[in-house]
Amino acid sequence: MEWMQLILGADREIFLWVQKAGAGEWSDRFMLLLRKPATWIPLYIFILYWIIRYARSFALPFIVLTVVAAGLADFSSASIFKPLIARPRPCYEPSLEGLVRELVGCGGQYGFPSSHASNHFALATFWYWAIYILSGRRWNWLFVWAFMIGYAQVYVGKHYPIDIICGAALGIFIGTGSAKLFEWWYNRNQAKKSPEPYPLP
């Protein structure tokens, strides 16, 4: 279809623009750093500290659903959608040969949707809503964190922008579902703590 070709063409052009935008030694190192799991260990420790410090009685379901959200996002993106849709990564695209700046290895053949995007947006979405339910705080910066990781995936040549957008949508869907489970558990727990009304005479 013509509209699909237009979208895919724009996707490739944006991909090439992102790869070149601000390209340099410093930005290359920074983007590579964003992709490393070890970079975000302080964030995970902070989230764990916060839930234990300010909502200890809800820490177990919070941690369990964090693992569930990340696990579902990773499994569905990598084991279901990637082989089902089978869209090659930019580094496997013949029309882009010689144009892609491969800052990391090409990895698996298929890249749609991005597992990095789905995983981190699932976490960001679940944490955002769970923390809002517990404290009323809106930690919007969690989505900035997830976006930066997704942007880095395009910058280093691993994914097209559409891979990131659809991975993010998948992650938001899974994270929201996990947050709904947490909300149900929270409301159920709070209801148990409420005093029983006196029976009418």
N, C-alpha and C positions, 0 to 999 in steps of 0.2 A: 504494500500500500504506500501511496505517495507520502502521506502524513507520517508514517512510520520511518520512512527514509529520511525525511526532514528532521525528525527528532534524533535519529541515530547520527545524522550528519552534524547536527548542532552539538550533540554529546561528544563527538570526536574533536570538534573544534575547541570546545570548552576545556576538554582534557589537555589538549596541546597548549592552550593558553595558561592553564594552571601550572603546568610543568615548567613553563618558561617565566612565569610571573615571579619576579624577585629572586630568580635562581642565582645562587652564589654559594660559596663555601660555608658561610655562616648559616644561611637558611637551609642548606642541604643537611647540615649536622643537626639543626633544630628539628626538622621534620623527621629525620631518622630517630631522634631521641623520643619524639612523641609516640612512635610506633612500638617502642620497647615496653613490655609488660612491667619491667622493674622500675620504670620511671614513675609509675602510678602507685607503687607500694605505699608511699606516705599518704595518699588519698584513701586507700583501703583501710589503713590503720586509723586514720581520722574518722572515717565512717563507723568503724567498729567501736572506737573510743566513744563517739557521740551516742550511739545506741545503748551502750552499756552504762554510760555516765548519766544520761538523761531519761532513758526509757528501758531500764534493765528488765522489767517484767515482760517486755515485748521483744527482747533481743532474739530469742530463739526463733519465733516465726519470721522475724525480719531477716535473719541470716539464712534460714532455710529457703525462703522465697527469693532471696538474692541469688542463691545457687541455682534454684529452679529457673528463674528468669534467664540467667546467663546460659544455662545448659540448654534450654529450649531454643533460645536464639541461635546458639552455635550449631546445634543439631539440625534444626530446620533449614538454616541457610546453607550449611556445608553439605549435608547428607540428603536433603530433599530437593531444594530449589536449584542448586548449582547443577547437578547432573540432569535434572528435569528440563531446565531451560537451555543449558549448555551454550552459554555465550562466552566466547573466548576472551581472555584477558587482553589488554592492549598489546602486550609484548608478544602475543601469538597472532596478532592481526597482520597479514601480509601487506596491506595497504599502508600500515604505519611503520614498516621496517625502516630503520635508520632515523626515525623521528622521535622515538620514545627514549627518554632519559631513564634508564633502568638503574636506580640507586640501590635496589635490593634484587635478590634473585626473583625470577619470574613466578616460581611456585606452581601450584596446580593449574591445569589448563583453563578452567572455568572460573569466572569472577563475579557472576550475577546470582544473587545479591552479595554485597560485601559482608563477610562474617564479622570483620572488625566493627563495621557500622552497626550491624544488628545487635551484636553483643553489648557494645558500649551504650547504645541508645536504650536497650532493654534495661540495663543497670541504671542509667540516668533517669529514665521514666519511673521505674519502680522506686528508687530512692527518693525522687522528688515528691511523689504522691504519698509514700509511706511517712516521710518526715513531715509533710504537710498535715497528714492525719494526726500524727502524734503531737505536733507542736504549733501548727498554724504557720510555720515558716515556709517561704517559697524560695527554694535554692535554685534559681534560674541558671546559675553558673554551671550546674551539672550538664545542661544541654550545650553550653559553650565548650565544655570539656569533650563531650562526645563529638561535637562538630569538628573540633580541631583534629581529633584522631581520624575522622573520616576524610577531612581535607588532606591530611598528610598521606593518606592512601592513594589519592589521586596524584599528588605532587611527586611521590617516589615512583610512579608508573605502574602501580599494581591494579588500579581500578579506574573505570570511567565514572564520571559524576553520577550517572543514572544508577550504577551499581551501589553507590553510597546512598542516594536518595531512597531507593527501594529497600536497601538494608536497614536504613534508619526507620522507615515506615514499619517494617516487620518488627524491629526492636521496640518501637513505641507501642505497637499492638500487644506484644507479649508482656512488656513492662506494665502496661495498663491493666491487663488481665491479672497479673500477679498482684498489683496494687489493690484490685477489687477483692481478691481473696484475703489480702491482709486487712482491708477495711471490714470485711465480713467477720473475720476473727476478732478484730479489735472491738467492734460493736457488740459481738456476742459476749466477749469477756467483760466489757463495761456493764452490760445488762445484768450479768451475774452479780456484780458488785452493788447494784442498786437495791435499796431496801424494798422488801415486799410491802405492798400497800396493805393497810389494815382492812379486814373484811367489813363490808357494810352491815349494820345491824338489821 
